[in-house]
Amino acid sequence: MTEEEMQQSWQKILILEEEMKTAGALVFSGRLLEPETATVVSMSGGELLTTDGPFAESKDT
């Protein structure tokens, strides 16, 4: 998708959201942040673990 096509898509989404708000429909359009801001939450051995980012586990050799 080109930058221009992406901008056109966002404009269509914004127009649709405004139409839905005007009609009284509940609209939540929260956007996800970039992957580097992510925190992975998991359980291991009954313990809650958090890891920064969606990164593959690896070991240095």
C-alpha positions as CSV (number, residue, x, y, z in Angstrom):
1,M,0.0,0.0,0.0
2,T,1.4,3.4,-1.0
3,E,1.5,6.3,1.5
4,E,-1.2,8.0,-0.6
5,E,-3.4,4.9,-0.4
6,M,-2.9,4.7,3.3
7,Q,-3.9,8.3,3.8
8,Q,-7.0,7.8,1.7
9,S,-7.9,4.8,3.8
10,W,-7.5,6.8,7.1
11,Q,-9.7,9.6,5.7
12,K,-12.4,7.0,4.9
13,I,-12.1,5.6,8.4
14,L,-12.4,9.1,10.0
15,I,-15.4,9.9,7.9
16,L,-17.1,6.6,8.9
17,E,-16.3,7.2,12.6
18,E,-17.8,10.7,12.4
19,E,-21.0,9.4,10.8
20,M,-21.3,6.7,13.5
21,K,-20.8,9.3,16.3
22,T,-23.4,11.5,14.7
23,A,-25.8,8.6,14.5
24,G,-25.3,8.0,18.3
25,A,-23.3,4.7,17.8
26,L,-20.6,4.0,20.4
27,V,-17.2,4.2,18.7
28,F,-13.8,3.4,20.1
29,S,-11.0,3.7,17.7
30,G,-7.9,3.3,19.9
31,R,-4.8,2.6,17.9
32,L,-2.1,0.2,18.8
33,L,1.3,1.5,19.5
34,E,4.5,0.5,17.7
35,P,5.8,-3.0,18.5
36,E,8.8,-1.7,20.3
37,T,6.5,-0.3,23.0
38,A,4.9,-3.8,23.7
39,T,5.1,-5.8,26.9
40,V,4.6,-9.6,26.7
41,V,2.8,-11.0,29.7
42,S,3.0,-14.8,30.4
43,M,2.8,-17.4,33.1
44,S,5.7,-19.8,33.9
45,G,5.6,-22.2,36.8
46,G,2.7,-20.3,38.3
47,E,4.7,-17.0,38.2
48,L,3.6,-14.0,36.2
49,L,6.4,-12.8,33.8
50,T,6.7,-9.6,31.8
51,T,9.1,-9.1,28.9
52,D,9.7,-5.9,27.0
53,G,8.8,-6.1,23.3
54,P,7.7,-8.9,21.0
55,F,11.2,-10.2,20.6
56,A,12.3,-13.8,20.0
57,E,14.1,-15.4,22.8
58,S,17.7,-16.1,21.9
59,K,21.1,-16.8,23.4
60,D,24.5,-15.4,22.6
61,T,27.0,-18.0,21.5
